[in-house]
Amino acid sequence: MTIQPDQMIDITAEVCPMTFVRTKLRLERMKPGEILSVRLRGEEPLRNVPRAAREEGHSVLSIEDAGDAHIVTIRRA
């Protein structure tokens, strides 16, 4: 089953710490329970964005390899 995100953000051009800052700002504008799909690139964002999202109380639903990037799907707390 494919999860349909309510919103999407592409942060492949960003570097840490801006990767999670951009993700956090988008999540803050969303309603509880909404789903955000985050497209990111690189090892550091792949480690930090899901970890920081969990620390903020959000749920990481999936992390998918999209070839040249990864897609992290997060449900807003």
C-alpha positions as CSV (number, residue, x, y, z in Angstrom):
1,M,0.0,0.0,0.0
2,T,1.4,3.4,-1.0
3,I,1.1,6.2,1.5
4,Q,-0.4,9.4,0.0
5,P,1.4,12.4,1.5
6,D,-0.5,15.6,2.2
7,Q,2.5,17.7,1.4
8,M,5.9,17.2,-0.2
9,I,9.2,19.0,0.2
10,D,12.5,18.6,-1.7
11,I,15.6,19.4,0.3
12,T,18.1,17.6,-2.0
13,A,19.9,21.0,-2.5
14,E,20.1,21.7,1.3
15,V,22.9,20.8,3.7
16,C,22.7,20.1,7.5
17,P,21.4,21.7,9.6
18,M,19.1,23.3,7.1
19,T,17.7,19.9,6.0
20,F,15.9,19.4,9.2
21,V,15.1,23.2,9.7
22,R,13.2,23.2,6.4
23,T,11.5,19.9,7.3
24,K,10.6,21.2,10.8
25,L,9.1,24.4,9.5
26,R,7.0,22.5,7.0
27,L,5.8,20.1,9.7
28,E,4.9,23.0,12.0
29,R,2.5,24.4,9.3
30,M,0.7,21.1,8.9
31,K,-2.2,19.7,10.9
32,P,-1.7,16.8,13.4
33,G,-1.9,13.5,11.5
34,E,-1.0,14.9,8.1
35,I,1.8,13.2,6.2
36,L,4.9,14.9,4.8
37,S,7.1,13.3,2.1
38,V,10.7,14.6,2.3
39,R,13.1,14.1,-0.6
40,L,16.7,14.3,0.6
41,R,20.2,13.4,-0.5
42,G,23.3,12.4,1.4
43,E,24.2,10.3,4.5
44,E,24.0,13.1,7.0
45,P,20.4,14.2,6.2
46,L,19.4,10.5,5.9
47,R,20.5,10.0,9.5
48,N,19.5,13.4,11.0
49,V,16.1,14.1,9.5
50,P,14.3,10.9,10.7
51,R,16.1,11.0,14.1
52,A,15.2,14.7,14.6
53,A,11.6,14.1,13.5
54,R,11.2,11.2,16.0
55,E,12.7,13.5,18.8
56,E,10.0,16.1,18.0
57,G,7.4,13.4,18.5
58,H,6.6,12.7,14.8
59,S,6.3,9.2,13.3
60,V,8.7,8.1,10.5
61,L,6.4,5.9,8.4
62,S,9.0,4.9,5.8
63,I,12.4,5.6,4.3
64,E,12.7,4.6,0.6
65,D,15.6,4.6,-1.8
66,A,14.7,6.7,-4.8
67,G,17.9,6.1,-6.7
68,D,19.6,9.5,-6.6
69,A,17.9,10.4,-3.3
70,H,15.8,9.0,-0.5
71,I,12.2,9.7,0.4
72,V,11.4,9.9,4.1
73,T,7.7,9.8,4.9
74,I,6.7,11.5,8.2
75,R,3.3,11.7,10.0
76,R,2.9,14.9,12.0
77,A,2.4,14.4,15.7
